[in-house]
Amino acid sequence: MKLLVMGVGYVGMALLNYYQNSENELYATTTQASKVDIIKPFTANILLLNGSDSHELQQVIDDCDAMVILIAPNKGQNYADTYLKTAKEISELLKDRTKPFHIVYTSSTSVYEGVQDEWASEELVLSPESDNSKILLETEQVLMDCAETCVLRLGGIYGPNREISKRAVYFSGKTVAGNGNEPTNHIHLNDIVSAIDYCLKHRLSGVYNLVNDSHPTRDELYSGLCHSLGLPLPKWDCVAADSKKQYKVSNHKIIAAGFSFSFQDVIAQSRD
């Protein structure tokens, strides 16, 4: 398979590393010249995008069988330019394509903003309030309308160099908005990469949540980690509690599709 990885940040680099010894022919895009030398050990097929490279991107897409979209805003960029504009450009580049093309796009569970149910599932009709969440939801739809697309809604990402214990240290002794009873929804980097590979191999399409089984409250997670580290606990500001984040995100759909998680208990793994 000729695979285009669009956006080589935290997840993108892990994905390139995962495929380093595979039979896939890898292509990668980045908007940062400083990353070109970092990407070179994984693939020589690198496209440095500067906002006016639609012809070059068209050629790469035409040559590939699938793409994984892992873009995120650079400093100073907004959501509309980063996500929605990119999705519309890809849609335009694919409009005349006749052979199959598969997209895996990593979205966010923040699209569930405002959900009042205890569990947030892919079947819910969503109407997020913030502009950013509206943009993410619209981006999903644009991509699903232009190709065979699998949308993975990621929870809060953790993994090497993004350990949850570091977040606990950051919250230690601080006054934090919320009552501490808000459920958390996390996903380990390794499971993201494995899920992307699974979706590509099985040509999954539609929307799938990607989160751990465990949903400890913020107090259980962060206060518990601070306690184990011998640090002052966070102080919860109930007056500033955010009712938009009371839901747990369900991962039942992707499990039913055959995917197995390797990292499930976020508390246990954060203490390892």
C-alpha positions in Angstrom: 0.0 0.0 0.0 1.1 3.5 -0.8 0.2 5.5 2.3 0.3 9.3 2.8 0.7 10.5 6.4 -0.4 14.1 6.5 0.9 15.8 9.6 3.9 14.4 11.4 3.6 15.5 15.0 3.4 13.4 18.1 1.1 10.7 16.6 2.5 11.0 13.1 6.1 10.3 14.1 4.9 7.3 16.1 3.0 6.0 13.0 6.0 6.4 10.7 8.1 4.5 13.2 5.4 1.8 13.5 5.5 1.3 9.7 9.3 1.6 9.3 9.8 -2.0 8.5 6.5 -2.7 6.8 5.9 -3.3 3.1 4.0 0.0 2.9 5.5 2.7 0.7 5.3 5.8 2.9 4.7 9.4 2.0 4.6 12.3 4.5 3.7 15.9 4.6 4.8 18.6 7.0 4.4 22.4 7.2 7.7 22.8 9.1 11.0 22.8 7.3 12.7 21.9 10.6 11.0 18.5 10.5 12.2 17.3 7.1 15.5 15.9 8.5 13.6 14.2 11.3 11.3 12.5 8.9 14.0 11.4 6.4 15.0 8.2 8.2 11.4 7.0 7.8 10.7 8.0 4.2 12.4 9.9 1.4 8.9 10.9 0.1 8.4 14.2 1.9 6.3 17.0 0.8 6.9 20.4 2.6 3.6 22.2 2.4 3.5 26.0 2.4 -0.2 26.7 1.6 0.2 26.9 -2.2 1.2 23.4 -3.0 -2.1 22.0 -4.2 -0.6 20.7 -7.5 2.2 18.8 -5.6 -0.3 17.4 -3.1 -2.6 16.4 -5.9 0.3 14.3 -7.5 1.0 12.6 -4.2 -2.6 11.8 -3.4 -3.1 10.5 -7.0 -0.1 8.1 -6.4 -1.4 6.8 -3.0 -4.0 4.3 -2.0 -4.8 5.8 1.3 -4.0 8.7 3.7 -4.0 9.3 7.4 -4.8 12.9 8.4 -3.1 13.8 11.7 -3.0 17.6 11.3 -3.0 20.0 14.3 -2.7 23.8 14.5 0.7 25.4 14.5 1.3 28.4 16.6 -0.9 31.2 15.4 -3.2 29.0 13.3 -6.9 28.7 13.9 -9.1 25.6 13.7 -10.9 26.7 10.5 -7.7 27.1 8.6 -6.1 24.0 10.0 -8.9 21.5 9.9 -11.9 22.6 7.7 -9.9 24.4 5.0 -7.6 21.3 4.7 -10.5 19.0 4.5 -12.2 21.0 1.7 -8.9 21.1 -0.2 -8.6 17.3 0.0 -12.2 17.0 -1.1 -11.5 19.1 -4.1 -8.4 17.1 -5.0 -10.4 13.9 -4.8 -13.4 15.0 -6.8 -12.3 13.5 -10.1 -10.7 10.3 -8.6 -12.2 7.1 -9.9 -10.1 4.4 -8.1 -10.8 3.7 -4.4 -9.2 5.9 -1.8 -9.3 5.4 2.0 -8.9 8.1 4.5 -8.3 7.7 8.3 -8.9 11.0 10.1 -8.1 11.6 13.8 -10.8 13.9 15.3 -11.5 14.6 18.9 -14.1 13.5 21.5 -14.5 17.3 22.2 -17.2 17.1 19.5 -19.4 15.6 22.3 -19.4 19.0 24.0 -22.7 19.6 25.7 -23.8 16.0 25.7 -26.1 15.4 28.7 -26.1 11.6 28.5 -23.9 9.6 30.9 -22.3 7.9 27.9 -21.3 9.5 24.6 -21.6 7.2 21.6 -21.1 7.6 17.9 -24.9 7.4 17.3 -25.7 10.6 19.2 -26.9 13.7 17.2 -24.4 16.4 18.2 -24.7 20.1 18.4 -21.6 21.5 20.1 -21.6 25.1 21.3 -18.0 26.2 20.8 -16.7 27.3 17.3 -13.8 24.9 17.5 -16.0 21.8 18.2 -18.4 22.9 15.4 -15.4 23.1 13.0 -14.2 19.6 14.0 -17.6 18.1 13.4 -18.0 19.8 10.1 -14.5 18.6 9.1 -15.5 15.1 9.8 -18.5 15.4 7.5 -16.6 17.0 4.6 -14.1 14.1 4.7 -16.7 11.4 5.0 -18.5 12.9 2.0 -15.5 12.9 -0.3 -14.0 9.4 0.2 -14.2 6.1 2.1 -13.4 7.7 5.4 -12.8 6.4 8.9 -13.1 9.0 11.6 -11.4 8.2 14.9 -12.5 10.5 17.8 -9.6 10.5 20.2 -9.7 11.1 23.9 -6.9 12.9 25.7 -3.6 11.4 24.4 -1.0 10.1 26.8 2.2 8.1 26.3 6.0 8.6 26.2 6.8 12.2 27.0 3.1 12.9 27.6 2.7 11.0 30.8 -0.4 11.8 32.8 1.7 12.0 35.9 3.1 15.2 34.5 -0.4 16.7 34.3 -0.9 15.7 37.9 2.3 17.6 38.8 1.0 20.6 36.9 -2.3 20.5 38.9 -0.6 19.9 42.2 -1.6 22.6 44.7 -3.5 24.6 42.2 -7.1 25.6 42.2 -8.7 23.8 39.2 -12.1 24.6 37.7 -14.6 21.8 38.3 -15.7 19.6 41.2 -13.3 16.8 40.4 -16.1 14.3 39.6 -15.9 14.8 35.9 -15.1 11.5 34.1 -11.8 11.4 32.1 -11.5 10.0 28.6 -8.0 9.0 27.6 -6.2 7.0 25.0 -2.6 5.8 24.8 -0.4 6.7 21.9 0.3 3.0 21.1 -3.4 2.2 20.9 -3.9 5.2 18.5 -1.2 3.9 16.2 -2.5 0.3 16.4 -6.1 1.5 15.7 -5.0 3.5 12.7 -3.3 0.4 11.3 -6.3 -1.8 12.1 -8.7 0.7 10.3 -6.5 0.7 7.2 -6.1 -3.1 7.1 -9.8 -3.7 7.5 -10.9 -0.6 5.5 -13.2 0.6 8.3 -15.4 3.6 7.5 -17.7 5.7 9.6 -17.1 7.2 13.1 -15.4 5.4 15.9 -14.5 6.6 19.4 -11.0 5.7 20.6 -10.7 5.8 24.4 -9.6 3.6 27.2 -12.1 1.4 29.0 -11.4 3.1 32.3 -12.9 6.5 33.0 -11.7 7.6 36.5 -12.9 11.0 37.7 -10.4 13.8 37.5 -10.1 13.7 41.3 -9.5 10.0 41.3 -6.8 10.4 38.6 -5.0 13.6 39.4 -5.4 13.7 43.2 -4.6 10.0 43.4 -1.4 10.5 41.4 -0.4 13.6 43.4 -1.0 11.5 46.6 1.2 8.7 45.3 3.9 11.2 44.4 3.8 12.9 47.8 2.6 16.2 46.3 -0.1 18.6 47.4 -3.5 17.7 46.0 -5.4 19.9 43.5 -8.1 22.1 44.9 -11.4 21.8 43.0 -13.4 25.0 42.4 -17.0 23.8 42.2 -18.3 27.2 41.3 -16.5 27.0 38.1 -17.6 23.4 37.4 -18.0 22.7 33.7 -21.2 20.8 33.1 -20.1 20.1 29.4 -17.6 17.4 30.5 -19.7 15.1 32.6 -19.9 12.3 30.0 -18.0 9.1 29.5 -17.0 8.2 25.9 -17.9 4.7 24.8 -15.5 2.5 22.9 -17.9 -0.3 22.3 -18.2 0.3 18.6 -14.6 -0.2 17.7 -14.3 -3.2 20.0 -17.3 -4.7 18.2 -15.4 -4.1 14.9 -12.6 -6.4 16.2 -10.1 -3.9 17.6 -8.3 -4.8 20.9 -6.8 -2.2 23.2 -3.4 -2.8 24.8 -3.7 0.0 27.4 -6.9 0.1 29.4 -6.4 1.1 33.0 -5.1 4.7 32.8 -4.4 4.9 36.6 -2.4 1.7 36.7 -0.4 2.6 33.6 0.3 6.2 34.9 1.9 4.7 38.0 4.1 2.2 36.1 
